[in-house]
Protein backbone atom coordinates (compact mmCIF):
# COMPACT_ATOMS: atom_id res chain seq x y z
CA UNK A 1 0.00 0.00 0.00
CA UNK A 2 1.08 3.58 -0.37
CA UNK A 3 1.74 6.21 2.24
CA UNK A 4 0.18 9.14 0.43
CA UNK A 5 -1.66 10.56 3.43
CA UNK A 6 0.50 13.13 5.18
CA UNK A 7 0.19 15.78 7.90
CA UNK A 8 0.01 19.33 6.61
CA UNK A 9 0.81 22.63 8.24
CA UNK A 10 -1.49 25.54 7.57
CA UNK A 11 -1.39 29.23 8.23
CA UNK A 12 -2.85 30.45 11.47
CA UNK A 13 -2.55 29.10 14.99
CA UNK A 14 -4.11 25.74 14.26
CA UNK A 15 -2.54 23.02 12.25
CA UNK A 16 -2.54 21.23 8.98
CA UNK A 17 -3.54 17.76 8.15
CA UNK A 18 -2.27 14.62 6.55
CA UNK A 19 -1.86 10.95 7.20
CA UNK A 20 0.18 8.21 8.58
CA UNK A 21 0.25 4.49 8.52
CA UNK A 22 -0.58 1.67 10.97
CA UNK A 23 -2.59 -1.55 11.55
CA UNK A 24 -4.84 -2.79 14.29
CA UNK A 25 -5.86 -6.13 15.49
CA UNK A 26 -8.80 -6.78 17.84
CA UNK A 27 -7.17 -5.38 20.99
CA UNK A 28 -8.87 -2.52 22.80
CA UNK A 29 -6.23 0.21 22.28
CA UNK A 30 -6.71 0.30 18.52
CA UNK A 31 -10.48 0.33 18.92
CA UNK A 32 -10.38 3.23 21.37
CA UNK A 33 -8.04 5.22 19.13
CA UNK A 34 -10.28 4.73 16.12
CA UNK A 35 -13.38 5.76 18.05
CA UNK A 36 -11.67 8.82 19.56
CA UNK A 37 -10.39 10.04 16.19
CA UNK A 38 -13.74 9.55 14.48
CA UNK A 39 -15.63 11.24 17.32
CA UNK A 40 -13.40 14.33 17.24
CA UNK A 41 -13.59 14.47 13.45
CA UNK A 42 -17.40 14.52 13.69
CA UNK A 43 -17.19 17.35 16.23
CA UNK A 44 -14.96 19.25 13.81
CA UNK A 45 -17.52 18.89 11.05
CA UNK A 46 -20.43 19.88 13.29
CA UNK A 47 -18.64 23.00 14.52
CA UNK A 48 -17.54 24.14 11.07
CA UNK A 49 -19.41 27.14 9.71
CA UNK A 50 -20.12 27.64 6.00
CA UNK A 51 -17.10 29.06 4.21
CA UNK A 52 -14.57 27.80 6.75
CA UNK A 53 -11.57 26.03 5.27
CA UNK A 54 -10.33 22.63 6.34
CA UNK A 55 -8.87 22.72 9.83
CA UNK A 56 -10.26 26.20 10.60
CA UNK A 57 -13.24 25.08 12.66
CA UNK A 58 -13.49 25.96 16.39
CA UNK A 59 -12.57 22.42 17.49
CA UNK A 60 -9.39 22.40 15.40
CA UNK A 61 -8.47 25.89 16.59
CA UNK A 62 -8.70 24.69 20.20
CA UNK A 63 -6.93 21.33 19.77
CA UNK A 64 -4.26 21.96 17.11
CA UNK A 65 -0.59 22.48 17.93
CA UNK A 66 1.73 25.38 17.22
CA UNK A 67 4.67 27.11 18.84
CA UNK A 68 2.43 29.99 19.81
CA UNK A 69 0.02 27.69 21.68
CA UNK A 70 2.84 26.13 23.71
CA UNK A 71 4.17 29.58 24.59
CA UNK A 72 0.78 30.11 26.19
CA UNK A 73 1.25 26.87 28.19
CA UNK A 74 -1.54 25.05 26.35
CA UNK A 75 0.22 21.74 26.91
CA UNK A 76 -2.79 19.56 26.07
CA UNK A 77 -2.29 20.40 22.39
CA UNK A 78 0.78 18.14 22.28
CA UNK A 79 -1.67 15.23 22.33
CA UNK A 80 -4.97 16.60 21.04
CA UNK A 81 -3.61 17.80 17.69
CA UNK A 82 -3.08 14.16 16.77
CA UNK A 83 -6.82 13.46 16.94
CA UNK A 84 -7.90 16.21 14.54
CA UNK A 85 -8.15 15.80 10.76
CA UNK A 86 -8.82 18.14 7.88
CA UNK A 87 -10.95 15.98 5.61
CA UNK A 88 -12.63 12.62 5.26
CA UNK A 89 -9.79 11.23 3.13
CA UNK A 90 -7.30 12.50 5.68
CA UNK A 91 -8.82 10.60 8.59
CA UNK A 92 -9.66 7.60 6.42
CA UNK A 93 -6.07 6.99 5.33
CA UNK A 94 -4.67 7.69 8.79
CA UNK A 95 -7.02 5.29 10.52
CA UNK A 96 -6.75 2.66 7.79
CA UNK A 97 -2.96 2.55 8.03
CA UNK A 98 -3.10 2.64 11.84
CA UNK A 99 -5.41 -0.35 11.71
CA UNK A 100 -3.22 -2.13 9.14
CA UNK A 101 0.02 -2.02 11.12
CA UNK A 102 -1.23 -1.44 14.64
CA UNK A 103 -2.91 -4.84 14.74
CA UNK A 104 0.54 -6.36 14.18
CA UNK A 105 2.26 -4.34 16.89
CA UNK A 106 -0.37 -4.16 19.65
CA UNK A 107 -0.49 -7.92 20.47
CA UNK A 108 3.31 -7.93 20.83
CA UNK A 109 3.50 -5.20 23.46
CA UNK A 110 0.02 -5.34 24.98
CA UNK A 111 -2.75 -2.76 24.73
CA UNK A 112 -1.61 -0.49 27.57
CA UNK A 113 1.97 -0.28 26.35
CA UNK A 114 0.84 0.18 22.75
CA UNK A 115 -1.46 3.05 23.69
CA UNK A 116 1.29 4.71 25.72
CA UNK A 117 3.71 4.23 22.82
CA UNK A 118 1.28 5.74 20.31
CA UNK A 119 0.51 8.80 22.43
CA UNK A 120 4.20 9.33 23.13
CA UNK A 121 4.86 9.15 19.41
CA UNK A 122 2.31 11.95 18.89
CA UNK A 123 3.99 14.09 21.55
CA UNK A 124 7.48 13.53 20.13
CA UNK A 125 6.22 14.28 16.63
CA UNK A 126 4.59 17.49 17.80
CA UNK A 127 7.72 18.62 19.62
CA UNK A 128 9.75 18.10 16.45
CA UNK A 129 7.30 20.24 14.51
CA UNK A 130 7.51 23.00 17.12
CA UNK A 131 11.30 22.68 17.21
CA UNK A 132 11.49 23.42 13.50
CA UNK A 133 9.29 26.46 14.05
CA UNK A 134 11.85 27.78 16.50
CA UNK A 135 14.43 27.62 13.72
CA UNK A 136 12.52 28.85 10.66
CA UNK A 137 10.03 31.15 12.40
CA UNK A 138 7.02 29.51 10.74
CA UNK A 139 3.90 30.02 12.86
CA UNK A 140 1.79 27.38 11.12
CA UNK A 141 0.08 24.89 13.40
CA UNK A 142 -0.40 21.21 12.71
CA UNK A 143 -3.14 18.62 13.03
CA UNK A 144 -3.17 14.98 12.08
CA UNK A 145 -2.29 11.56 13.44
CA UNK A 146 0.72 10.92 11.22
CA UNK A 147 3.21 11.39 14.06
CA UNK A 148 1.78 8.55 16.13
CA UNK A 149 0.99 6.47 13.07
CA UNK A 150 4.52 6.94 11.70
CA UNK A 151 5.86 5.69 15.03
CA UNK A 152 3.71 2.55 14.71
CA UNK A 153 4.73 1.97 11.11
CA UNK A 154 8.46 2.32 11.70
CA UNK A 155 8.28 0.15 14.81
CA UNK A 156 6.53 -2.49 12.71
CA UNK A 157 9.24 -2.10 10.06
CA UNK A 158 11.87 -2.72 12.73
CA UNK A 159 10.04 -5.83 13.88
CA UNK A 160 9.42 -7.22 10.38
CA UNK A 161 11.88 -5.53 8.01
CA UNK A 162 11.52 -8.15 5.26
CA UNK A 163 7.74 -8.18 5.25
CA UNK A 164 6.43 -7.50 1.74
CA UNK A 165 4.27 -4.41 1.29
CA UNK A 166 2.27 -3.64 -1.85
CA UNK A 167 3.29 -0.09 -2.69
CA UNK A 168 0.33 1.72 -4.24
CA UNK A 169 -1.49 -1.61 -3.72
CA UNK A 170 0.41 -3.01 -6.71
CA UNK A 171 4.22 -3.01 -6.44
CA UNK A 172 5.68 -5.51 -3.92
CA UNK A 173 8.54 -4.09 -1.87
CA UNK A 174 10.24 -5.06 1.38
CA UNK A 175 9.00 -3.03 4.32
CA UNK A 176 12.48 -1.78 5.29
CA UNK A 177 13.12 -0.25 1.86
CA UNK A 178 9.73 1.43 1.75
CA UNK A 179 10.22 2.91 5.23
CA UNK A 180 13.68 4.20 4.37
CA UNK A 181 12.33 5.73 1.18
CA UNK A 182 9.67 7.72 2.98
CA UNK A 183 12.12 8.76 5.68
CA UNK A 184 14.41 10.16 2.98
CA UNK A 185 11.49 12.05 1.42
CA UNK A 186 10.67 13.65 4.77
CA UNK A 187 14.33 14.41 5.43
CA UNK A 188 14.58 16.20 2.08
CA UNK A 189 11.37 18.05 2.92
CA UNK A 190 12.90 19.32 6.17
CA UNK A 191 16.12 20.42 4.47
CA UNK A 192 14.39 22.05 1.53
CA UNK A 193 10.76 22.75 2.41
CA UNK A 194 10.04 25.20 -0.39
CA UNK A 195 6.31 25.90 -0.58
CA UNK A 196 5.38 22.52 0.86
CA UNK A 197 2.73 22.49 3.59
CA UNK A 198 3.62 18.97 4.71
CA UNK A 199 4.86 18.71 8.33
CA UNK A 200 7.96 16.71 7.43
CA UNK A 201 9.65 17.29 10.80
CA UNK A 202 6.64 15.81 12.58
CA UNK A 203 6.81 12.74 10.35
CA UNK A 204 10.52 12.28 11.02
CA UNK A 205 9.99 12.70 14.76
CA UNK A 206 7.41 9.92 14.88
CA UNK A 207 9.53 7.66 12.66
CA UNK A 208 12.67 8.24 14.74
CA UNK A 209 10.79 7.48 17.94
CA UNK A 210 9.46 4.21 16.54
CA UNK A 211 12.96 3.12 15.48
CA UNK A 212 14.56 4.14 18.78
CA UNK A 213 11.84 2.42 20.80
CA UNK A 214 12.69 -0.92 19.22
CA UNK A 215 16.45 -0.42 19.01
CA UNK A 216 16.92 0.58 22.65
CA UNK A 217 14.22 -1.73 24.01
CA UNK A 218 12.28 1.12 25.61
CA UNK A 219 9.03 0.63 27.52
CA UNK A 220 6.65 3.45 28.48
CA UNK A 221 4.35 1.91 31.11
CA UNK A 222 7.07 1.13 33.69
CA UNK A 223 7.87 4.86 33.70
CA UNK A 224 4.31 5.72 34.64
CA UNK A 225 3.90 4.93 38.31
CA UNK A 226 0.13 5.06 38.05
CA UNK A 227 0.26 2.30 35.45
CA UNK A 228 1.16 -0.27 38.08
CA UNK A 229 -0.33 1.59 41.04
CA UNK A 230 -2.62 -0.41 43.26
CA UNK A 231 -4.58 0.50 46.34
CA UNK A 232 -2.55 -0.70 49.33
CA UNK A 233 -4.23 -3.44 51.23
CA UNK A 234 -5.33 -2.49 54.74
CA UNK A 235 -3.99 -4.72 57.43
CA UNK A 236 -6.61 -5.87 59.94
CA UNK A 237 -6.31 -4.20 63.31
CA UNK A 238 -5.29 -6.61 66.06
CA UNK A 239 -8.05 -7.53 68.49
CA UNK A 240 -6.66 -7.83 72.03
CA UNK A 241 -9.46 -10.24 72.93
CA UNK A 242 -8.42 -12.73 70.25
CA UNK A 243 -5.53 -15.04 71.03
CA UNK A 244 -3.99 -17.33 68.46
CA UNK A 245 -4.40 -21.00 69.30
CA UNK A 246 -1.25 -22.79 70.37
CA UNK A 247 -1.50 -26.52 71.01
CA UNK A 248 -0.26 -27.49 74.47
CA UNK A 249 3.26 -28.81 74.54
CA UNK A 250 3.62 -32.42 75.60
CA UNK A 251 5.14 -33.06 79.03
CA UNK A 252 8.92 -32.92 79.22
CA UNK A 253 9.04 -36.60 80.19
CA UNK A 254 7.08 -37.53 77.06
CA UNK A 255 9.47 -35.56 74.89
CA UNK A 256 12.44 -37.23 76.56
CA UNK A 257 10.99 -40.69 76.12
CA UNK A 258 10.34 -40.20 72.40
CA UNK A 259 13.83 -38.77 71.94
CA UNK A 260 15.41 -41.72 73.72
CA UNK A 261 13.42 -44.13 71.55
CA UNK A 262 14.77 -42.42 68.43
CA UNK A 263 18.35 -42.67 69.68
CA UNK A 264 17.97 -46.34 70.55
CA UNK A 265 16.64 -47.09 67.07
CA UNK A 266 19.63 -45.26 65.63
CA UNK A 267 22.01 -47.36 67.72
CA UNK A 268 20.29 -50.50 66.50
CA UNK A 269 20.55 -49.50 62.85
CA UNK A 270 23.89 -47.65 62.72
CA UNK A 271 25.74 -48.62 65.85
CA UNK A 272 26.74 -46.67 68.94
CA UNK A 273 29.63 -45.00 67.10
CA UNK A 274 27.13 -43.02 65.03
CA UNK A 275 25.84 -41.06 68.05
CA UNK A 276 26.62 -37.38 68.40
CA UNK A 277 27.78 -35.81 71.64
CA UNK A 278 24.33 -34.32 72.14
CA UNK A 279 22.65 -37.71 71.72
CA UNK A 280 25.08 -39.31 74.19
CA UNK A 281 24.27 -36.56 76.69
CA UNK A 282 20.53 -37.19 76.22
CA UNK A 283 21.04 -40.88 76.99
CA UNK A 284 23.09 -40.05 80.09
CA UNK A 285 20.49 -37.59 81.39
CA UNK A 286 17.70 -40.04 80.65
CA UNK A 287 19.52 -42.81 82.49
CA UNK A 288 19.85 -40.65 85.61
CA UNK A 289 16.21 -39.63 85.41
CA UNK A 290 14.95 -43.19 84.99
CA UNK A 291 16.95 -44.28 88.07
CA UNK A 292 15.13 -41.68 90.16
CA UNK A 293 11.66 -42.76 89.04
CA UNK A 294 9.54 -44.32 91.82
GUFI-956344 format. One record per residue (C-alpha): residue number from 0; residue in three letters; x negated, y, z. Coordinates in pm, whole numbers, plus 32768, in hexadecimal, padded with zeros to 4 digits. Layout:
{NUM ALA {X Y Z}}
...
//
This chain:
{0 UNK {8000 8000 8000}}
{1 UNK {7F94 8166 7FDB}}
{2 UNK {7F52 826D 80E0}}
{3 UNK {7FEE 8392 802B}}
{4 UNK {80A6 8420 8157}}
{5 UNK {7FCE 8521 8206}}
{6 UNK {7FED 862A 8316}}
{7 UNK {7FFF 878D 8295}}
{8 UNK {7FAF 88D7 8338}}
{9 UNK {8095 89FA 82F5}}
{10 UNK {808B 8B6B 8337}}
{11 UNK {811D 8BE5 847B}}
{12 UNK {80FF 8B5E 85DB}}
{13 UNK {819B 8A0E 8592}}
{14 UNK {80FE 88FE 84C9}}
{15 UNK {80FE 884B 8382}}
{16 UNK {8162 86F0 832F}}
{17 UNK {80E3 85B6 828F}}
{18 UNK {80BA 8447 82D0}}
{19 UNK {7FEE 8335 835A}}
{20 UNK {7FE7 81C1 8354}}
{21 UNK {803A 80A7 8449}}
{22 UNK {8103 7F65 8483}}
{23 UNK {81E4 7EE9 8595}}
{24 UNK {824A 7D9B 860D}}
{25 UNK {8370 7D5A 86F8}}
{26 UNK {82CD 7DE6 8833}}
{27 UNK {8377 7F04 88E8}}
{28 UNK {826F 8015 88B4}}
{29 UNK {829F 801E 873C}}
{30 UNK {8418 8021 8764}}
{31 UNK {840E 8143 8859}}
{32 UNK {8324 820A 8779}}
{33 UNK {8404 81D9 864C}}
{34 UNK {853A 8240 870D}}
{35 UNK {848F 8372 87A4}}
{36 UNK {840F 83EC 8653}}
{37 UNK {855E 83BB 85A8}}
{38 UNK {861B 8464 86C4}}
{39 UNK {853C 8599 86BC}}
{40 UNK {854F 85A7 8541}}
{41 UNK {86CC 85AC 8559}}
{42 UNK {86B7 86C7 8657}}
{43 UNK {85D8 8785 8565}}
{44 UNK {86D8 8761 8451}}
{45 UNK {87FB 87C4 8531}}
{46 UNK {8748 88FC 85AC}}
{47 UNK {86DA 896E 8453}}
{48 UNK {8795 8A9A 83CB}}
{49 UNK {87DC 8ACC 8258}}
{50 UNK {86AE 8B5A 81A5}}
{51 UNK {85B1 8ADC 82A3}}
{52 UNK {8485 8A2B 820F}}
{53 UNK {8409 88D7 827A}}
{54 UNK {8377 88E0 83D7}}
{55 UNK {8402 8A3C 8424}}
{56 UNK {852C 89CC 84F2}}
{57 UNK {8545 8A24 8667}}
{58 UNK {84E9 88C2 86D5}}
{59 UNK {83AB 88C0 8604}}
{60 UNK {834F 8A1D 867B}}
{61 UNK {8366 89A5 87E4}}
{62 UNK {82B5 8855 87B9}}
{63 UNK {81AA 8894 86AF}}
{64 UNK {803B 88C8 8701}}
{65 UNK {7F53 89EA 86BA}}
{66 UNK {7E2D 8A97 875C}}
{67 UNK {7F0D 8BB7 87BD}}
{68 UNK {7FFE 8AD1 8878}}
{69 UNK {7EE4 8A35 8943}}
{70 UNK {7E5F 8B8E 899B}}
{71 UNK {7FB2 8BC3 8A3B}}
{72 UNK {7F83 8A7F 8B03}}
{73 UNK {809A 89C9 8A4B}}
{74 UNK {7FEA 887E 8A83}}
{75 UNK {8117 87A4 8A2F}}
{76 UNK {80E5 87F8 88BF}}
{77 UNK {7FB2 8716 88B4}}
{78 UNK {80A7 85F3 88B9}}
{79 UNK {81F1 867C 8838}}
{80 UNK {8169 86F4 86E9}}
{81 UNK {8134 8588 868D}}
{82 UNK {82AA 8542 869E}}
{83 UNK {8316 8655 85AE}}
{84 UNK {832F 862C 8434}}
{85 UNK {8372 8716 8314}}
{86 UNK {8447 863E 8231}}
{87 UNK {84EF 84EE 820E}}
{88 UNK {83D3 8463 8139}}
{89 UNK {82DA 84E2 8238}}
{90 UNK {8372 8424 835B}}
{91 UNK {83C6 82F8 8282}}
{92 UNK {825F 82BB 8215}}
{93 UNK {81D3 8301 836F}}
{94 UNK {82BE 8211 841C}}
{95 UNK {82A3 810A 830B}}
{96 UNK {8128 80FF 8323}}
{97 UNK {8136 8108 84A0}}
{98 UNK {821D 7FDD 8493}}
{99 UNK {8142 7F2B 8392}}
{100 UNK {7FFE 7F36 8458}}
{101 UNK {807B 7F70 85B8}}
{102 UNK {8123 7E1C 85C2}}
{103 UNK {7FCA 7D84 858A}}
{104 UNK {7F1E 7E4E 8699}}
{105 UNK {8025 7E60 87AD}}
{106 UNK {8031 7CE8 87FF}}
{107 UNK {7EB5 7CE7 8823}}
{108 UNK {7EA2 7DF8 892A}}
{109 UNK {7FFE 7DEA 89C2}}
{110 UNK {8113 7EEC 89A9}}
{111 UNK {80A1 7FCF 8AC5}}
{112 UNK {7F3B 7FE4 8A4B}}
{113 UNK {7FAC 8012 88E3}}
{114 UNK {8092 8131 8941}}
{115 UNK {7F7F 81D7 8A0C}}
{116 UNK {7E8D 81A7 88EA}}
{117 UNK {7F80 823E 87EF}}
{118 UNK {7FCD 8370 88C3}}
{119 UNK {7E5C 83A5 8909}}
{120 UNK {7E1A 8393 8795}}
{121 UNK {7F19 84AB 8761}}
{122 UNK {7E71 8581 886B}}
{123 UNK {7D14 8549 87DD}}
{124 UNK {7D92 8594 867F}}
{125 UNK {7E35 86D5 86F4}}
{126 UNK {7CFC 8746 87AA}}
{127 UNK {7C31 8712 866D}}
{128 UNK {7D26 87E8 85AB}}
{129 UNK {7D11 88FC 86B0}}
{130 UNK {7B96 88DC 86B9}}
{131 UNK {7B83 8926 8546}}
{132 UNK {7C5F 8A56 857D}}
{133 UNK {7B5F 8ADA 8672}}
{134 UNK {7A5D 8ACA 855C}}
{135 UNK {7B1C 8B45 842A}}
{136 UNK {7C15 8C2B 84D8}}
{137 UNK {7D42 8B87 8432}}
{138 UNK {7E7A 8BBA 8506}}
{139 UNK {7F4D 8AB2 8458}}
{140 UNK {7FF8 89B9 853C}}
{141 UNK {8028 8849 84F7}}
{142 UNK {813A 8746 8517}}
{143 UNK {813D 85DA 84B8}}
{144 UNK {80E5 8484 8540}}
{145 UNK {7FB8 8444 8462}}
{146 UNK {7EBF 8473 857E}}
{147 UNK {7F4E 8357 864D}}
{148 UNK {7F9D 8287 851B}}
{149 UNK {7E3C 82B6 8492}}
{150 UNK {7DB6 8239 85DF}}
{151 UNK {7E8D 80FF 85BF}}
{152 UNK {7E27 80C5 8457}}
{153 UNK {7CB2 80E8 8492}}
{154 UNK {7CC4 800F 85C9}}
{155 UNK {7D73 7F07 84F7}}
{156 UNK {7C64 7F2E 83EE}}
{157 UNK {7B5D 7EF0 84F9}}
{158 UNK {7C14 7DB9 856C}}
{159 UNK {7C52 7D2E 840E}}
{160 UNK {7B5C 7DD7 8321}}
{161 UNK {7B80 7CD1 820E}}
{162 UNK {7CFA 7CCE 820D}}
{163 UNK {7D7D 7D12 80AE}}
{164 UNK {7E55 7E47 8081}}
{165 UNK {7F1D 7E94 7F47}}
{166 UNK {7EB7 7FF7 7EF3}}
{167 UNK {7FDF 80AC 7E58}}
{168 UNK {8095 7F5F 7E8C}}
{169 UNK {7FD7 7ED3 7D61}}
{170 UNK {7E5A 7ED3 7D7C}}
{171 UNK {7DC8 7DD9 7E78}}
{172 UNK {7CAA 7E67 7F45}}
{173 UNK {7C00 7E06 808A}}
{174 UNK {7C7C 7ED1 81B0}}
{175 UNK {7B20 7F4E 8211}}
{176 UNK {7AE0 7FE7 80BA}}
{177 UNK {7C33 808F 80AF}}
{178 UNK {7C02 8123 820B}}
{179 UNK {7AA8 81A4 81B5}}
{180 UNK {7B2F 823D 8076}}
{181 UNK {7C39 8304 812A}}
{182 UNK {7B44 836C 8238}}
{183 UNK {7A5F 83F8 812A}}
{184 UNK {7B83 84B5 808E}}
{185 UNK {7BD5 8555 81DD}}
{186 UNK {7A67 85A1 821F}}
{187 UNK {7A4E 8654 80D0}}
{188 UNK {7B8F 870D 8124}}
{189 UNK {7AF6 878C 8269}}
{190 UNK {79B4 87FA 81BF}}
{191 UNK {7A61 889D 8099}}
{192 UNK {7BCC 88E3 80F1}}
{193 UNK {7C14 89D8 7FD9}}
{194 UNK {7D89 8A1E 7FC6}}
{195 UNK {7DE6 88CC 8056}}
{196 UNK {7EEF 88C9 8167}}
{197 UNK {7E96 8769 81D7}}
{198 UNK {7E1A 874F 8341}}
{199 UNK {7CE4 8687 82E7}}
{200 UNK {7C3B 86C1 8438}}
{201 UNK {7D68 862D 84EA}}
{202 UNK {7D57 84FA 840B}}
{203 UNK {7BE4 84CC 844E}}
{204 UNK {7C19 84F6 85C4}}
{205 UNK {7D1B 83E0 85D0}}
{206 UNK {7C47 82FE 84F2}}
{207 UNK {7B0D 8338 85C2}}
{208 UNK {7BC9 82EC 8702}}
{209 UNK {7C4E 81A5 8676}}
{210 UNK {7AF0 8138 860C}}
{211 UNK {7A50 819E 8756}}
{212 UNK {7B60 80F2 8820}}
{213 UNK {7B0B 7FA4 8782}}
{214 UNK {7993 7FD6 876D}}
{215 UNK {7964 803A 88D9}}
{216 UNK {7A72 7F53 8961}}
{217 UNK {7B34 8070 8A01}}
{218 UNK {7C79 803F 8AC0}}
{219 UNK {7D67 8159 8B20}}
{220 UNK {7E4D 80BF 8C27}}
{221 UNK {7D3D 8071 8D29}}
{222 UNK {7CED 81E6 8D2A}}
{223 UNK {7E51 823C 8D88}}
{224 UNK {7E7A 81ED 8EF7}}
{225 UNK {7FF3 81FA 8EDD}}
{226 UNK {7FE6 80E6 8DD9}}
{227 UNK {7F8C 7FE5 8EE0}}
{228 UNK {8021 809F 9008}}
{229 UNK {8106 7FD7 90E6}}
{230 UNK {81CA 8032 921A}}
{231 UNK {80FF 7FBA 9345}}
{232 UNK {81A7 7EA8 9403}}
{233 UNK {8215 7F07 9562}}
{234 UNK {818F 7E28 966F}}
{235 UNK {8295 7DB5 976A}}
{236 UNK {8277 7E5C 98BB}}
{237 UNK {8211 7D6B 99CE}}
{238 UNK {8325 7D0F 9AC1}}
{239 UNK {829A 7CF1 9C23}}
{240 UNK {83B2 7C00 9C7D}}
{241 UNK {834A 7B07 9B71}}
{242 UNK {8229 7A20 9BBF}}
{243 UNK {818F 793B 9ABE}}
{244 UNK {81B8 77CC 9B12}}
{245 UNK {807D 7719 9B7D}}
{246 UNK {8096 75A4 9BBD}}
{247 UNK {801A 7543 9D17}}
{248 UNK {7EBA 74BF 9D1E}}
{249 UNK {7E96 7356 9D88}}
{250 UNK {7DFE 7316 9EDF}}
{251 UNK {7C84 7324 9EF2}}
{252 UNK {7C78 71B4 9F53}}
{253 UNK {7D3C 7157 9E1A}}
{254 UNK {7C4D 721C 9D41}}
{255 UNK {7B24 7175 9DE8}}
{256 UNK {7BB5 701B 9DBC}}
{257 UNK {7BF6 704C 9C48}}
{258 UNK {7A99 70DB 9C1A}}
{259 UNK {79FB 6FB4 9CCC}}
{260 UNK {7AC2 6EC3 9BF3}}
{261 UNK {7A3B 6F6E 9ABB}}
{262 UNK {78D5 6F55 9B38}}
{263 UNK {78FB 6DE6 9B8F}}
{264 UNK {7980 6D9B 9A33}}
{265 UNK {7855 6E52 99A3}}
{266 UNK {7767 6D80 9A74}}
{267 UNK {7813 6C46 99FA}}
{268 UNK {77F9 6CAA 988D}}
{269 UNK {76AB 6D63 9880}}
{270 UNK {75F2 6D02 99B9}}
{271 UNK {758E 6DC5 9AEE}}
{272 UNK {746D 6E6C 9A36}}
{273 UNK {7567 6F32 9967}}
{274 UNK {75E8 6FF6 9A95}}
{275 UNK {759A 7166 9AB8}}
{276 UNK {7526 7203 9BFC}}
{277 UNK {767F 7298 9C2E}}
{278 UNK {7727 7145 9C04}}
{279 UNK {7634 70A5 9CFB}}
{280 UNK {7685 71B8 9DF5}}
{281 UNK {77FB 7179 9DC6}}
{282 UNK {77C8 7008 9E13}}
{283 UNK {76FB 705B 9F49}}
{284 UNK {77FF 7151 9FCB}}
{285 UNK {7916 705C 9F81}}
{286 UNK {7860 6F47 A039}}
{287 UNK {783F 701F A171}}
{288 UNK {79AB 7085 A15D}}
{289 UNK {7A29 6F21 A133}}
{290 UNK {7961 6EB4 A267}}
{291 UNK {7A17 6FB8 A338}}
{292 UNK {7B72 6F4C A2C8}}
{293 UNK {7C46 6EB0 A3DE}}
//
